[in-house]
Amino acid sequence: MNFSLDGRLSVCAALVRSGTKLADVGTDHAYLPIWLALNGRIASAVASDIRQKPLDSGLENIRKYGCENIISVRLCSGLDDIHSEEADDIVMAGMGGELIAKLIDNAPWIKSNDKRLILQPMTKAHILREYLFENGFDIISETPCTASGKYYTVICSEYTGKRKSYTLSDIYIGGLKSNAEYVDRYMSGILSKLKKQRNGILHNDGNSAEIDKVIEQIKETFGV
Ligand SMILES: C[S@@+](CC[C@H](N)C(=O)[O-])C[C@H]1O[C@@H](n2cnc3c(N)ncnc32)[C@H](O)[C@@H]1O
């Protein structure tokens, strides 16, 4: 075994339950399921991608590391051709938050309390959190991480069926804790985006009161 996962995928891997059946949606190189298979962490995996080329490179790597007996590949969008019996833990990493929300929404079988979602949005994590809160998913934990000099969050979520009431701050902060490693740098990035948004609102003579509250709460909670 001669490769390690980057910071994003390491956090995702740590959240996968031992002995699980995994679906890695948008797998590309398939490094995550391969690493988990080589480390004896999963019973089986479906590695899926919407495009043939990444799937081919995933399959090449699966063969290179001798994991064909544990990992199969599937050409499909999201979970469209993956069945509930094939996946207990579902990873969606390296895609936009809006797309991840859409892919969850397209798979009604995911709304079951024995499934675990491990989600690593590259952008718009707030839209993904809002979708989760609106649709009866709970955020179990959230872990900031870093890869290639950038900062991200990994959201671990399970279905409860109870729609959560939430504020605008909740959808920007989610399950992030002030003492987590990298959280200050992750939150600094979010803060500068919110400040730009606020400037846009003021530029159009709008009311920035709601966004001001979020900015203040982020500054107070994370000291950024
Ligand atoms: C940046 S790569 C991420 C690879 C890997 N998951 C990671 O985090 O390193 C994004 C992958 O998602 C795939 N993708 C984009 N839209 C998708 C969809 N609707 N369903 C499945 N895969 C999709 C792309 O083809 C691409 O291979």
The ligand as a Gaussian input file, in Angstrom:
#p B3LYP/6-31G(d) Opt

LIG

0 1
 C      -13.392000      16.782000      -8.209000
 S      -13.903000      15.128000      -8.492000
 C      -13.900000      14.492000      -6.844000
 C      -13.272000      13.138000      -6.752000
 C      -13.249000      12.555000      -5.348000
 N      -14.583000      12.287000      -4.852000
 C      -12.524000      13.484000      -4.407000
 O      -13.173000      14.118000      -3.569000
 O      -11.295000      13.611000      -4.503000
 C      -15.640000      15.262000      -8.848000
 C      -16.175000      14.055000      -9.572000
 O      -17.597000      14.082000      -9.493000
 C      -18.108000      13.627000     -10.716000
 N      -19.507000      14.070000     -10.834000
 C      -19.969000      15.307000     -11.185000
 N      -21.324000      15.312000     -11.195000
 C      -21.715000      14.063000     -10.831000
 C      -22.978000      13.434000     -10.689000
 N      -24.117000      14.097000     -10.921000
 N      -23.023000      12.141000     -10.320000
 C      -21.873000      11.450000     -10.106000
 N      -20.642000      11.991000     -10.239000
 C      -20.566000      13.277000     -10.617000
 C      -17.159000      14.196000     -11.760000
 O      -17.239000      13.493000     -12.982000
 C      -15.812000      14.042000     -11.046000
 O      -15.162000      12.831000     -11.372000

